[in-house]
Amino acid sequence: MSKLKDLEKRFLNGPENPDLMILKKFIKALCIEGKFNISDLYELPLNDFELAIETLKSWRLDRYTKTKERIAALICTPSNNL
């Protein structure tokens, strides 16, 4: 399964917590090509840090996939105040 799909499941099924908020801010920065303090990723548990790094790789490779579009819709819409 792609890391973007893993991330999408995490956003849809995971409870809100500080780690998930860091991941959401990371994805929002990718969506809008905005700034993100990369050192915030060091606050994540190892499995989430690795997910973020793999997501970055997948994001770059899967520029126009449906999964990326769904994640962008979840995180980068105006109704999601991050």
C-alpha positions in Angstrom: 0.0 0.0 0.0 1.3 3.4 -0.8 2.4 5.7 2.0 -0.1 8.3 0.8 -2.9 5.8 1.4 -1.5 5.0 4.9 -1.5 8.7 5.7 -5.0 9.1 4.3 -6.2 6.3 6.6 -4.5 7.9 9.5 -6.3 11.2 8.9 -9.7 9.5 8.5 -9.4 7.0 11.4 -6.9 8.4 13.9 -7.9 10.3 17.0 -6.8 14.0 17.1 -3.5 14.3 18.9 -0.4 16.5 18.7 1.4 14.1 16.4 -1.5 14.1 13.9 -1.6 17.9 14.0 2.1 18.0 13.0 1.5 15.6 10.1 -1.5 17.8 9.0 0.6 20.9 9.1 3.2 19.1 7.1 0.7 18.0 4.4 -0.8 21.5 4.3 2.6 23.0 3.6 3.1 20.5 0.8 -0.4 21.3 -0.7 0.1 25.0 -0.8 3.9 24.8 -1.3 4.2 26.8 1.9 6.8 26.9 4.7 7.1 24.2 7.3 9.6 23.9 10.1 11.2 20.6 9.3 12.5 20.2 12.8 8.8 19.8 13.9 9.1 16.3 12.4 11.6 15.4 15.1 8.8 15.7 17.7 7.1 12.7 16.1 7.4 9.1 17.2 9.7 7.2 14.9 6.9 5.5 13.0 5.2 8.8 12.3 8.6 10.4 11.4 9.2 7.6 8.9 5.7 8.0 7.5 6.3 11.8 7.0 9.6 11.1 5.1 8.0 8.4 3.0 5.0 10.7 2.3 7.4 13.4 1.1 9.0 10.9 -1.3 5.6 9.7 -2.5 4.2 13.3 -2.8 7.1 14.1 -5.1 6.6 11.0 -7.3 2.7 10.9 -7.2 2.0 14.5 -8.1 -1.3 13.8 -9.8 -2.7 10.7 -8.1 -6.2 10.4 -6.7 -4.9 9.6 -3.2 -2.9 12.9 -3.2 -6.0 14.8 -4.3 -8.1 13.2 -1.5 -5.5 14.0 1.1 -5.3 17.6 -0.1 -9.1 17.8 0.1 -9.0 16.6 3.7 -6.3 18.9 4.9 -6.0 21.9 2.5 -9.6 23.0 2.3 -10.6 26.4 3.9 -12.8 24.6 6.4 -9.8 22.8 8.0 -8.2 25.5 10.1 -4.6 24.5 10.7 
